[in-house]
Amino acid sequence: MTKPDFTIIKNQTFTLIGEMHGVRENLNVLKQLVQFKLHSKLPILLAFEWPKELEREVGLYIKGEADELVWQNWDFVKNGDGRFSKEHLTFLSWLRETNSLLSNDKKIRLTCFDVSAKNWNTRDRRMAKHLLSVVKKRKQVVLVIMGNLHSRNKIFFIDKTKYIPLGSYLPRRQTVGVRLVYLSGSFYNLGLKKFDMSKEIKKLKNFEIKKAESKSGHDYVLHIKEAHATKLL
């Protein structure tokens, strides 16, 4: 796979990756970003939009302190919204293998920050609060992957309804947001779906990172020419 050029992204505490759930390339990009950040002097904390109750189980697995994940018992997997797939299991196995080669002070850690709430805004506020509480405990590089609406850094409106996203609660000077933009292909989110073909696709390079428009709520966009749907377990 062509590697994204992450050197153009500012070196901040938080790097937010805004995805469409259910795309295989999301995990390829995240893997490349982890490999890039491994050169940092600080340890890496990965943050997934998964129920926070899973944090201990998944954390022990990637540290090599548990032999397997009992993902069949995870209720959110049954939703089929693309947040967990065969590719995610492969990614977690890669994290486990990578950690086995790292010293204790450099091992990659993982947190899960999804919470239950009565509405979208309350959920995002609580997710941000949980994420900030975990990060305060030590100095680290934090890589967060979530739905692209949650990763925005400012309030937005859809059909006159006000949304206050998770990204807007994080310290602005310490946070950089990258939205993944898919120009064609498919994804799995409550069913197999397709992206509309873009007329501009021929002009863009695959995995090219560019500055985002100031009103977009993200700092950068990363173009993916063709997306491939993740596989159900």
C-alpha positions as protocol buffer text, in pm:
chain_id: "A"
residue {
  index: 1
  type: MET
  ca { x: 0 y: 0 z: 0 }
}
residue {
  index: 2
  type: THR
  ca { x: 112 y: 356 z: -68 }
}
residue {
  index: 3
  type: LYS
  ca { x: 205 y: 521 z: 260 }
}
residue {
  index: 4
  type: PRO
  ca { x: 45 y: 849 z: 366 }
}
residue {
  index: 5
  type: ASP
  ca { x: 298 y: 1127 z: 430 }
}
residue {
  index: 6
  type: PHE
  ca { x: 231 y: 1196 z: 796 }
}
residue {
  index: 7
  type: THR
  ca { x: 530 y: 1432 z: 820 }
}
residue {
  index: 8
  type: ILE
  ca { x: 310 y: 1723 z: 710 }
}
residue {
  index: 9
  type: ILE
  ca { x: 80 y: 1679 z: 1010 }
}
residue {
  index: 10
  type: LYS
  ca { x: 164 y: 1886 z: 1316 }
}
residue {
  index: 11
  type: ASN
  ca { x: 311 y: 1688 z: 1603 }
}
residue {
  index: 12
  type: GLN
  ca { x: 34 y: 1726 z: 1861 }
}
residue {
  index: 13
  type: THR
  ca { x: -70 y: 1529 z: 2168 }
}
residue {
  index: 14
  type: PHE
  ca { x: -397 y: 1418 z: 2006 }
}
residue {
  index: 15
  type: THR
  ca { x: -427 y: 1298 z: 1647 }
}
residue {
  index: 16
  type: LEU
  ca { x: -790 y: 1236 z: 1558 }
}
residue {
  index: 17
  type: ILE
  ca { x: -875 y: 1013 z: 1262 }
}
residue {
  index: 18
  type: GLY
  ca { x: -1230 y: 1066 z: 1138 }
}
residue {
  index: 19
  type: GLU
  ca { x: -1352 y: 757 z: 955 }
}
residue {
  index: 20
  type: MET
  ca { x: -1658 y: 606 z: 797 }
}
residue {
  index: 21
  type: HIS
  ca { x: -1704 y: 284 z: 992 }
}
residue {
  index: 22
  type: GLY
  ca { x: -1667 y: -35 z: 794 }
}
residue {
  index: 23
  type: VAL
  ca { x: -1378 y: 50 z: 560 }
}
residue {
  index: 24
  type: ARG
  ca { x: -1073 y: -178 z: 546 }
}
residue {
  index: 25
  type: GLU
  ca { x: -838 y: 108 z: 460 }
}
residue {
  index: 26
  type: ASN
  ca { x: -914 y: 280 z: 792 }
}
residue {
  index: 27
  type: LEU
  ca { x: -703 y: 21 z: 969 }
}
residue {
  index: 28
  type: ASN
  ca { x: -428 y: 36 z: 708 }
}
residue {
  index: 29
  type: VAL
  ca { x: -400 y: 411 z: 767 }
}
residue {
  index: 30
  type: LEU
  ca { x: -403 y: 364 z: 1144 }
}
residue {
  index: 31
  type: LYS
  ca { x: -131 y: 100 z: 1122 }
}
residue {
  index: 32
  type: GLN
  ca { x: 90 y: 332 z: 918 }
}
residue {
  index: 33
  type: LEU
  ca { x: 29 y: 613 z: 1166 }
}
residue {
  index: 34
  type: VAL
  ca { x: 124 y: 389 z: 1459 }
}
residue {
  index: 35
  type: GLN
  ca { x: 446 y: 290 z: 1280 }
}
residue {
  index: 36
  type: PHE
  ca { x: 522 y: 656 z: 1215 }
}
residue {
  index: 37
  type: LYS
  ca { x: 459 y: 756 z: 1578 }
}
residue {
  index: 38
  type: LEU
  ca { x: 674 y: 472 z: 1713 }
}
residue {
  index: 39
  type: HIS
  ca { x: 971 y: 697 z: 1635 }
}
residue {
  index: 40
  type: SER
  ca { x: 845 y: 945 z: 1895 }
}
residue {
  index: 41
  type: LYS
  ca { x: 1012 y: 952 z: 2236 }
}
residue {
  index: 42
  type: LEU
  ca { x: 670 y: 925 z: 2401 }
}
residue {
  index: 43
  type: PRO
  ca { x: 463 y: 605 z: 2429 }
}
residue {
  index: 44
  type: ILE
  ca { x: 151 y: 562 z: 2214 }
}
residue {
  index: 45
  type: LEU
  ca { x: -203 y: 542 z: 2345 }
}
residue {
  index: 46
  type: LEU
  ca { x: -461 y: 415 z: 2093 }
}
residue {
  index: 47
  type: ALA
  ca { x: -823 y: 515 z: 2151 }
}
residue {
  index: 48
  type: PHE
  ca { x: -1112 y: 326 z: 1990 }
}
residue {
  index: 49
  type: GLU
  ca { x: -1480 y: 417 z: 1971 }
}
residue {
  index: 50
  type: TRP
  ca { x: -1564 y: 93 z: 2148 }
}
residue {
  index: 51
  type: PRO
  ca { x: -1751 y: 44 z: 2479 }
}
residue {
  index: 52
  type: LYS
  ca { x: -1521 y: 145 z: 2763 }
}
residue {
  index: 53
  type: GLU
  ca { x: -1599 y: -183 z: 2941 }
}
residue {
  index: 54
  type: LEU
  ca { x: -1382 y: -363 z: 2683 }
}
residue {
  index: 55
  type: GLU
  ca { x: -1069 y: -165 z: 2766 }
}
residue {
  index: 56
  type: ARG
  ca { x: -924 y: -410 z: 3018 }
}
residue {
  index: 57
  type: GLU
  ca { x: -980 y: -721 z: 2804 }
}
residue {
  index: 58
  type: VAL
  ca { x: -838 y: -570 z: 2485 }
}
residue {
  index: 59
  type: GLY
  ca { x: -554 y: -402 z: 2674 }
}
residue {
  index: 60
  type: LEU
  ca { x: -440 y: -727 z: 2833 }
}
residue {
  index: 61
  type: TYR
  ca { x: -453 y: -900 z: 2495 }
}
residue {
  index: 62
  type: ILE
  ca { x: -233 y: -652 z: 2306 }
}
residue {
  index: 63
  type: LYS
  ca { x: 16 y: -655 z: 2596 }
}
residue {
  index: 64
  type: GLY
  ca { x: 42 y: -1032 z: 2567 }
}
residue {
  index: 65
  type: GLU
  ca { x: -109 y: -1090 z: 2912 }
}
residue {
  index: 66
  type: ALA
  ca { x: -422 y: -1265 z: 2777 }
}
residue {
  index: 67
  type: ASP
  ca { x: -425 y: -1537 z: 2512 }
}
residue {
  index: 68
  type: GLU
  ca { x: -746 y: -1450 z: 2332 }
}
residue {
  index: 69
  type: LEU
  ca { x: -1036 y: -1207 z: 2295 }
}
residue {
  index: 70
  type: VAL
  ca { x: -1386 y: -1331 z: 2369 }
}
residue {
  index: 71
  type: TRP
  ca { x: -1531 y: -1095 z: 2108 }
}
residue {
  index: 72
  type: GLN
  ca { x: -1827 y: -1325 z: 2049 }
}
residue {
  index: 73
  type: ASN
  ca { x: -1967 y: -1196 z: 2380 }
}
residue {
  index: 74
  type: TRP
  ca { x: -1937 y: -829 z: 2291 }
}
residue {
  index: 75
  type: ASP
  ca { x: -2285 y: -686 z: 2237 }
}
residue {
  index: 76
  type: PHE
  ca { x: -2172 y: -397 z: 2017 }
}
residue {
  index: 77
  type: VAL
  ca { x: -2025 y: -641 z: 1762 }
}
residue {
  index: 78
  type: LYS
  ca { x: -2380 y: -757 z: 1687 }
}
residue {
  index: 79
  type: ASN
  ca { x: -2479 y: -405 z: 1575 }
}
residue {
  index: 80
  type: GLY
  ca { x: -2300 y: -448 z: 1243 }
}
residue {
  index: 81
  type: ASP
  ca { x: -2211 y: -78 z: 1228 }
}
residue {
  index: 82
  type: GLY
  ca { x: -1857 y: -142 z: 1103 }
}
residue {
  index: 83
  type: ARG
  ca { x: -1670 y: -64 z: 1424 }
}
residue {
  index: 84
  type: PHE
  ca { x: -1550 y: -424 z: 1458 }
}
residue {
  index: 85
  type: SER
  ca { x: -1460 y: -675 z: 1189 }
}
residue {
  index: 86
  type: LYS
  ca { x: -1220 y: -945 z: 1079 }
}
residue {
  index: 87
  type: GLU
  ca { x: -972 y: -669 z: 989 }
}
residue {
  index: 88
  type: HIS
  ca { x: -991 y: -529 z: 1342 }
}
residue {
  index: 89
  type: LEU
  ca { x: -895 y: -868 z: 1484 }
}
residue {
  index: 90
  type: THR
  ca { x: -599 y: -879 z: 1246 }
}
residue {
  index: 91
  type: PHE
  ca { x: -498 y: -529 z: 1352 }
}
residue {
  index: 92
  type: LEU
  ca { x: -512 y: -621 z: 1722 }
}
residue {
  index: 93
  type: SER
  ca { x: -296 y: -926 z: 1652 }
}
residue {
  index: 94
  type: TRP
  ca { x: -45 y: -698 z: 1482 }
}
residue {
  index: 95
  type: LEU
  ca { x: -46 y: -467 z: 1786 }
}
residue {
  index: 96
  type: ARG
  ca { x: 18 y: -766 z: 2011 }
}
residue {
  index: 97
  type: GLU
  ca { x: 311 y: -878 z: 1796 }
}
residue {
  index: 98
  type: THR
  ca { x: 451 y: -525 z: 1778 }
}
residue {
  index: 99
  type: ASN
  ca { x: 431 y: -486 z: 2155 }
}
residue {
  index: 100
  type: SER
  ca { x: 625 y: -808 z: 2204 }
}
residue {
  index: 101
  type: LEU
  ca { x: 922 y: -636 z: 2041 }
}
residue {
  index: 102
  type: LEU
  ca { x: 901 y: -314 z: 2244 }
}
residue {
  index: 103
  type: SER
  ca { x: 1041 y: -231 z: 2587 }
}
residue {
  index: 104
  type: ASN
  ca { x: 789 y: -191 z: 2869 }
}
residue {
  index: 105
  type: ASP
  ca { x: 808 y: 188 z: 2863 }
}
residue {
  index: 106
  type: LYS
  ca { x: 734 y: 196 z: 2489 }
}
residue {
  index: 107
  type: LYS
  ca { x: 455 y: -61 z: 2467 }
}
residue {
  index: 108
  type: ILE
  ca { x: 141 y: 59 z: 2290 }
}
residue {
  index: 109
  type: ARG
  ca { x: -156 y: 100 z: 2521 }
}
residue {
  index: 110
  type: LEU
  ca { x: -524 y: 108 z: 2432 }
}
residue {
  index: 111
  type: THR
  ca { x: -833 y: 276 z: 2571 }
}
residue {
  index: 112
  type: CYS
  ca { x: -1199 y: 242 z: 2472 }
}
residue {
  index: 113
  type: PHE
  ca { x: -1414 y: 552 z: 2517 }
}
residue {
  index: 114
  type: ASP
  ca { x: -1767 y: 480 z: 2397 }
}
residue {
  index: 115
  type: VAL
  ca { x: -2040 y: 537 z: 2657 }
}
residue {
  index: 116
  type: SER
  ca { x: -2417 y: 516 z: 2674 }
}
residue {
  index: 117
  type: ALA
  ca { x: -2617 y: 839 z: 2674 }
}
residue {
  index: 118
  type: LYS
  ca { x: -2966 y: 970 z: 2609 }
}
residue {
  index: 119
  type: ASN
  ca { x: -2863 y: 1172 z: 2303 }
}
residue {
  index: 120
  type: TRP
  ca { x: -2575 y: 1240 z: 2060 }
}
residue {
  index: 121
  type: ASN
  ca { x: -2439 y: 1551 z: 2230 }
}
residue {
  index: 122
  type: THR
  ca { x: -2441 y: 1399 z: 2577 }
}
residue {
  index: 123
  type: ARG
  ca { x: -2263 y: 1092 z: 2445 }
}
residue {
  index: 124
  type: ASP
  ca { x: -1989 y: 1299 z: 2280 }
}
residue {
  index: 125
  type: ARG
  ca { x: -1938 y: 1509 z: 2593 }
}
residue {
  index: 126
  type: ARG
  ca { x: -1907 y: 1198 z: 2808 }
}
residue {
  index: 127
  type: MET
  ca { x: -1676 y: 1027 z: 2559 }
}
residue {
  index: 128
  type: ALA
  ca { x: -1449 y: 1333 z: 2560 }
}
residue {
  index: 129
  type: LYS
  ca { x: -1450 y: 1342 z: 2941 }
}
residue {
  index: 130
  type: HIS
  ca { x: -1349 y: 976 z: 2960 }
}
residue {
  index: 131
  type: LEU
  ca { x: -1075 y: 1020 z: 2702 }
}
residue {
  index: 132
  type: LEU
  ca { x: -931 y: 1326 z: 2879 }
}
residue {
  index: 133
  type: SER
  ca { x: -936 y: 1148 z: 3215 }
}
residue {
  index: 134
  type: VAL
  ca { x: -725 y: 864 z: 3075 }
}
residue {
  index: 135
  type: VAL
  ca { x: -480 y: 1094 z: 2898 }
}
residue {
  index: 136
  type: LYS
  ca { x: -414 y: 1308 z: 3207 }
}
residue {
  index: 137
  type: LYS
  ca { x: -242 y: 1019 z: 3380 }
}
residue {
  index: 138
  type: ARG
  ca { x: 81 y: 1032 z: 3175 }
}
residue {
  index: 139
  type: LYS
  ca { x: 259 y: 1202 z: 2887 }
}
residue {
  index: 140
  type: GLN
  ca { x: 195 y: 1019 z: 2563 }
}
residue {
  index: 141
  type: VAL
  ca { x: 104 y: 1040 z: 2196 }
}
residue {
  index: 142
  type: VAL
  ca { x: -272 y: 976 z: 2160 }
}
residue {
  index: 143
  type: LEU
  ca { x: -414 y: 835 z: 1835 }
}
residue {
  index: 144
  type: VAL
  ca { x: -794 y: 839 z: 1831 }
}
residue {
  index: 145
  type: ILE
  ca { x: -1007 y: 676 z: 1562 }
}
residue {
  index: 146
  type: MET
  ca { x: -1382 y: 742 z: 1548 }
}
residue {
  index: 147
  type: GLY
  ca { x: -1669 y: 838 z: 1321 }
}
residue {
  index: 148
  type: ASN
  ca { x: -1584 y: 1155 z: 1128 }
}
residue {
  index: 149
  type: LEU
  ca { x: -1866 y: 1361 z: 1284 }
}
residue {
  index: 150
  type: HIS
  ca { x: -1729 y: 1294 z: 1633 }
}
residue {
  index: 151
  type: SER
  ca { x: -1378 y: 1399 z: 1528 }
}
residue {
  index: 152
  type: ARG
  ca { x: -1475 y: 1753 z: 1424 }
}
residue {
  index: 153
  type: ASN
  ca { x: -1321 y: 2036 z: 1625 }
}
residue {
  index: 154
  type: LYS
  ca { x: -1618 y: 2274 z: 1621 }
}
residue {
  index: 155
  type: ILE
  ca { x: -1995 y: 2281 z: 1660 }
}
residue {
  index: 156
  type: PHE
  ca { x: -2197 y: 2204 z: 1346 }
}
residue {
  index: 157
  type: PHE
  ca { x: -2560 y: 2190 z: 1239 }
}
residue {
  index: 158
  type: ILE
  ca { x: -2755 y: 1929 z: 1044 }
}
residue {
  index: 159
  type: ASP
  ca { x: -3114 y: 2020 z: 953 }
}
residue {
  index: 160
  type: LYS
  ca { x: -3099 y: 2305 z: 1207 }
}
residue {
  index: 161
  type: THR
  ca { x: -3004 y: 2063 z: 1486 }
}
residue {
  index: 162
  type: LYS
  ca { x: -2694 y: 2162 z: 1684 }
}
residue {
  index: 163
  type: TYR
  ca { x: -2419 y: 1905 z: 1733 }
}
residue {
  index: 164
  type: ILE
  ca { x: -2127 y: 1945 z: 1976 }
}
residue {
  index: 165
  type: PRO
  ca { x: -1865 y: 1684 z: 1876 }
}
residue {
  index: 166
  type: LEU
  ca { x: -1606 y: 1509 z: 2091 }
}
residue {
  index: 167
  type: GLY
  ca { x: -1321 y: 1682 z: 1910 }
}
residue {
  index: 168
  type: SER
  ca { x: -1443 y: 2026 z: 2018 }
}
residue {
  index: 169
  type: TYR
  ca { x: -1383 y: 1939 z: 2385 }
}
residue {
  index: 170
  type: LEU
  ca { x: -1014 y: 1856 z: 2337 }
}
residue {
  index: 171
  type: PRO
  ca { x: -744 y: 2124 z: 2384 }
}
residue {
  index: 172
  type: ARG
  ca { x: -725 y: 2292 z: 2043 }
}
residue {
  index: 173
  type: ARG
  ca { x: -351 y: 2363 z: 2043 }
}
residue {
  index: 174
  type: GLN
  ca { x: -276 y: 2003 z: 2132 }
}
residue {
  index: 175
  type: THR
  ca { x: -511 y: 1843 z: 1880 }
}
residue {
  index: 176
  type: VAL
  ca { x: -498 y: 1778 z: 1506 }
}
residue {
  index: 177
  type: GLY
  ca { x: -783 y: 1619 z: 1312 }
}
residue {
  index: 178
  type: VAL
  ca { x: -762 y: 1420 z: 987 }
}
residue {
  index: 179
  type: ARG
  ca { x: -1075 y: 1319 z: 800 }
}
residue {
  index: 180
  type: LEU
  ca { x: -1058 y: 1017 z: 571 }
}
residue {
  index: 181
  type: VAL
  ca { x: -1234 y: 1097 z: 242 }
}
residue {
  index: 182
  type: TYR
  ca { x: -1334 y: 802 z: 24 }
}
residue {
  index: 183
  type: LEU
  ca { x: -1378 y: 869 z: -346 }
}
residue {
  index: 184
  type: SER
  ca { x: -1515 y: 531 z: -452 }
}
residue {
  index: 185
  type: GLY
  ca { x: -1563 y: 175 z: -337 }
}
residue {
  index: 186
  type: SER
  ca { x: -1770 y: 16 z: -61 }
}
residue {
  index: 187
  type: PHE
  ca { x: -1812 y: 2 z: 316 }
}
residue {
  index: 188
  type: TYR
  ca { x: -2005 y: -208 z: 567 }
}
residue {
  index: 189
  type: ASN
  ca { x: -2222 y: -6 z: 804 }
}
residue {
  index: 190
  type: LEU
  ca { x: -2553 y: -173 z: 886 }
}
residue {
  index: 191
  type: GLY
  ca { x: -2526 y: -343 z: 549 }
}
residue {
  index: 192
  type: LEU
  ca { x: -2299 y: -333 z: 246 }
}
residue {
  index: 193
  type: LYS
  ca { x: -2305 y: 15 z: 85 }
}
residue {
  index: 194
  type: LYS
  ca { x: -2118 y: 204 z: -184 }
}
residue {
  index: 195
  type: PHE
  ca { x: -1952 y: 543 z: -203 }
}
residue {
  index: 196
  type: ASP
  ca { x: -2044 y: 769 z: -494 }
}
residue {
  index: 197
  type: MET
  ca { x: -1779 y: 792 z: -762 }
}
residue {
  index: 198
  type: SER
  ca { x: -1609 y: 1131 z: -760 }
}
residue {
  index: 199
  type: LYS
  ca { x: -1552 y: 1316 z: -1087 }
}
residue {
  index: 200
  type: GLU
  ca { x: -1229 y: 1449 z: -936 }
}
residue {
  index: 201
  type: ILE
  ca { x: -1082 y: 1106 z: -863 }
}
residue {
  index: 202
  type: LYS
  ca { x: -833 y: 1113 z: -1152 }
}
residue {
  index: 203
  type: LYS
  ca { x: -680 y: 1436 z: -1025 }
}
residue {
  index: 204
  type: LEU
  ca { x: -603 y: 1306 z: -676 }
}
residue {
  index: 205
  type: LYS
  ca { x: -329 y: 1080 z: -551 }
}
residue {
  index: 206
  type: ASN
  ca { x: -414 y: 783 z: -335 }
}
residue {
  index: 207
  type: PHE
  ca { x: -349 y: 840 z: 37 }
}
residue {
  index: 208
  type: GLU
  ca { x: -260 y: 1205 z: -26 }
}
residue {
  index: 209
  type: ILE
  ca { x: -292 y: 1435 z: 277 }
}
residue {
  index: 210
  type: LYS
  ca { x: -399 y: 1795 z: 221 }
}
residue {
  index: 211
  type: LYS
  ca { x: -503 y: 2091 z: 431 }
}
residue {
  index: 212
  type: ALA
  ca { x: -876 y: 2094 z: 493 }
}
residue {
  index: 213
  type: GLU
  ca { x: -1103 y: 2392 z: 447 }
}
residue {
  index: 214
  type: SER
  ca { x: -1120 y: 2604 z: 762 }
}
residue {
  index: 215
  type: LYS
  ca { x: -1496 y: 2549 z: 804 }
}
residue {
  index: 216
  type: SER
  ca { x: -1477 y: 2171 z: 774 }
}
residue {
  index: 217
  type: GLY
  ca { x: -1400 y: 2100 z: 1139 }
}
residue {
  index: 218
  type: HIS
  ca { x: -1083 y: 1909 z: 1049 }
}
residue {
  index: 219
  type: ASP
  ca { x: -727 y: 2024 z: 991 }
}
residue {
  index: 220
  type: TYR
  ca { x: -645 y: 1781 z: 711 }
}
residue {
  index: 221
  type: VAL
  ca { x: -813 y: 1542 z: 470 }
}
residue {
  index: 222
  type: LEU
  ca { x: -662 y: 1216 z: 353 }
}
residue {
  index: 223
  type: HIS
  ca { x: -793 y: 1095 z: 17 }
}
residue {
  index: 224
  type: ILE
  ca { x: -859 y: 727 z: -40 }
}
residue {
  index: 225
  type: LYS
  ca { x: -934 y: 656 z: -405 }
}
residue {
  index: 226
  type: GLU
  ca { x: -1101 y: 319 z: -353 }
}
residue {
  index: 227
  type: ALA
  ca { x: -1239 y: 187 z: -28 }
}
residue {
  index: 228
  type: HIS
  ca { x: -1307 y: -179 z: 47 }
}
residue {
  index: 229
  type: ALA
  ca { x: -1569 y: -299 z: 291 }
}
residue {
  index: 230
  type: THR
  ca { x: -1456 y: -477 z: 604 }
}
residue {
  index: 231
  type: LYS
  ca { x: -1561 y: -840 z: 656 }
}
residue {
  index: 232
  type: LEU
  ca { x: -1813 y: -953 z: 913 }
}
residue {
  index: 233
  type: LEU
  ca { x: -1711 y: -1214 z: 1166 }
}
